[in-house]
Amino acid sequence: MAPDPPPDPGAPKRSPTLGDLFWVGTACAISVVGAGAIGYGLDAALGTTPWLTLAGLAFGIVSAVLLVYAQMRKFL
């Protein structure tokens, strides 16, 4: 089987589908809520309230932005 030819740099990119956008939005929400929940749980266990919750939320937001960038650059 022959490999696919490289894409034409001048060819128009495809538009994101509703499924692509739904996946990105869901992954962003899971990133922020999940990292915040881990920080909250560690705060409760270690008694460092609110520092690890804030650190977890910051980590979740940064990971969500990087995820959106990585997924959307396919369409730019």
ZIMOTA-V383394 format. One record per residue. N is the residue number from 1. SS is DSSP state (a for helix, b for strand, c for the rest). PHI is phi in whole degrees, -180 to 180 (NA if undefined). D_CENTER is the distance of its C-alpha to the mean C-alpha in whole Angstrom. Layout:
N:SS:PHI:D_CENTER + N:SS:PHI:D_CENTER
This chain:
1:c:NA:35 + 2:c:-80:34 + 3:c:-69:31 + 4:c:-66:29 + 5:c:-69:30 + 6:c:-64:27 + 7:c:-67:26 + 8:c:-74:28 + 9:c:-62:27 + 10:c:-88:28 + 11:c:-72:27 + 12:c:-68:25 + 13:c:-79:21 + 14:c:-81:21 + 15:c:-85:19 + 16:c:-67:16 + 17:c:-87:17 + 18:a:-61:17 + 19:a:-64:15 + 20:a:-60:12 + 21:a:-68:12 + 22:a:-63:12 + 23:a:-63:9 + 24:a:-63:7 + 25:a:-63:8 + 26:a:-66:9 + 27:a:-64:5 + 28:a:-64:5 + 29:a:-63:8 + 30:a:-64:8 + 31:a:-61:6 + 32:a:-70:9 + 33:a:-67:12 + 34:a:-64:12 + 35:a:-67:12 + 36:a:-64:14 + 37:a:-67:16 + 38:a:-64:17 + 39:a:-62:18 + 40:a:-64:20 + 41:a:-63:21 + 42:a:-67:22 + 43:a:-61:24 + 44:a:-65:26 + 45:a:-75:27 + 46:a:-101:28 + 47:c:71:29 + 48:c:-107:27 + 49:c:-51:26 + 50:c:-102:24 + 51:a:-65:22 + 52:a:-73:20 + 53:a:-64:19 + 54:a:-65:18 + 55:a:-65:17 + 56:a:-64:14 + 57:a:-64:13 + 58:a:-63:13 + 59:a:-62:11 + 60:a:-64:8 + 61:a:-67:8 + 62:a:-64:8 + 63:a:-66:5 + 64:a:-66:3 + 65:a:-64:6 + 66:a:-66:6 + 67:a:-64:3 + 68:a:-62:5 + 69:a:-61:8 + 70:a:-65:8 + 71:a:-78:8 + 72:a:-80:11 + 73:c:-70:13 + 74:c:-66:14 + 75:c:-103:16 + 76:c:-94:17
